[in-house]
């Protein structure tokens, strides 16, 4: 039982450590934003941390970079995520018909 608790603690600590660069980046971006309410500040921080976590994992799986470069990716994405995410979502929504057409074409090919 004690080993299980120790393993869970190690896994939790490793997870929290991966959030630190994104949180630091989001905190730096908060310094440059003027006149934000507390709810917008918390939202900006959470968006930065969340997007940074997934971008860091994607960069690791695609490139195999070491932790130093992945921390840099997490920091930069955490810093820019709040401003970039709405534009990314708008771009995906704008191109949704094209993406759906391509997905249908590939899915129909696979079904044959």
C-alpha positions in Angstrom: 0.0 0.0 0.0 2.8 2.4 0.8 4.4 1.8 -2.6 1.1 2.6 -4.3 0.8 5.9 -2.4 4.5 6.7 -3.2 3.8 6.0 -7.0 0.7 8.1 -7.0 2.6 10.9 -5.3 5.4 10.7 -7.9 2.9 10.7 -10.8 1.1 13.7 -9.3 4.4 15.6 -8.8 5.5 14.8 -12.4 2.1 16.1 -13.7 2.4 19.3 -11.7 5.9 19.9 -12.9 4.8 19.8 -16.5 2.3 22.6 -15.7 4.9 25.0 -14.3 6.3 26.4 -17.6 2.8 27.1 -19.0 1.8 28.7 -15.7 4.9 30.9 -15.7 4.2 31.9 -19.3 0.6 32.8 -18.5 1.7 34.8 -15.5 4.2 36.8 -17.6 1.4 37.5 -20.1 -0.8 38.8 -17.2 1.9 41.4 -16.4 1.4 43.0 -19.9 -2.4 43.0 -19.8 -3.9 46.1 -18.4 -7.4 46.5 -16.8 -8.4 42.8 -16.6 -11.0 41.7 -14.1 -10.1 38.9 -11.8 -12.3 36.5 -13.7 -10.5 37.3 -16.9 -7.1 36.9 -15.2 -8.1 33.5 -13.9 -9.4 32.5 -17.3 -6.3 33.7 -19.0 -4.2 31.7 -16.6 -6.2 28.5 -17.0 -6.3 28.8 -20.8 -2.5 29.3 -20.8 -1.8 26.3 -18.6 -4.2 24.0 -20.4 -3.2 24.8 -24.0 0.5 24.7 -22.9 0.1 21.3 -21.4 -1.4 19.8 -24.6 1.0 21.7 -26.9 4.0 20.4 -24.9 2.7 16.8 -25.1 2.1 17.2 -28.9 5.6 18.7 -29.4 7.1 15.8 -27.5 5.3 13.1 -29.4 6.0 14.7 -32.8 9.6 15.7 -32.3 11.0 13.7 -29.3 12.7 16.9 -27.9 14.3 16.8 -24.5 12.8 18.5 -21.4 14.6 21.8 -21.8 13.0 22.5 -25.2 9.7 21.2 -24.1 9.7 23.6 -21.2 10.5 26.4 -23.6 7.5 25.3 -25.8 5.3 25.2 -22.7 6.4 28.7 -21.6 5.9 30.4 -25.0 2.5 28.7 -25.6 1.4 29.5 -22.1 2.3 33.1 -22.7 0.5 33.4 -26.1 -2.4 31.0 -25.7 -5.1 33.3 -24.4 -4.6 35.7 -27.4 -4.1 33.0 -30.0 -6.8 30.5 -29.1 -9.8 32.7 -30.2 -8.2 33.3 -33.6 -7.4 29.5 -34.0 -11.0 28.6 -33.1 -12.4 31.2 -35.6 -10.1 29.8 -38.3 -11.2 26.3 -37.7 -14.8 27.2 -37.7 -14.3 29.2 -40.9 -12.7 26.2 -42.7 -15.1 23.6 -41.2 -16.9 22.9 -44.4 -13.6 22.1 -46.2 -12.4 20.0 -43.3 -15.7 18.1 -43.2 -15.6 17.5 -46.9 -12.1 16.1 -46.6 -13.0 13.9 -43.7 -16.0 12.5 -45.6 -13.9 11.7 -48.6 -11.3 9.9 -46.5 -13.9 8.1 -44.4 -15.7 6.9 -47.5 -12.4 5.6 -49.0 -11.7 3.6 -45.8 -15.3 2.2 -45.7 -14.8 0.6 -49.2 
